[in-house]
């Protein structure tokens, strides 16, 4: 399912805030996807739709043993976002932050 929103990065979490909430004045748990960086096993650049031109504008985040990765698409500065996520992983001492170990 495609959803619009904003992606935030903290030293410990990736947070996706869904836009167009039903009740904007009330925040609910389902309005956010909170991903602890320590639970992430892989971060990759991806192209979710093969029919689009170019190399893609998305990042795939695999968490633990999940079958389906989180895919954050339509990132205008994908390379910058990707590098920032990796740098945050390295700073936190997480293995996936070093692309050479993936």
Buried (B, 14 or more C-beta within 10 A) or exposed (E): EEEEBEBEBEEEBBBBBBEEBEEEEEEEEEBBBEBEBEBBBEBBBBBBEEEEEEEBBBBBBBBEEEEEBBBBBEBEEBEEBBEEBBEBBBEBEBEBBEBEEE
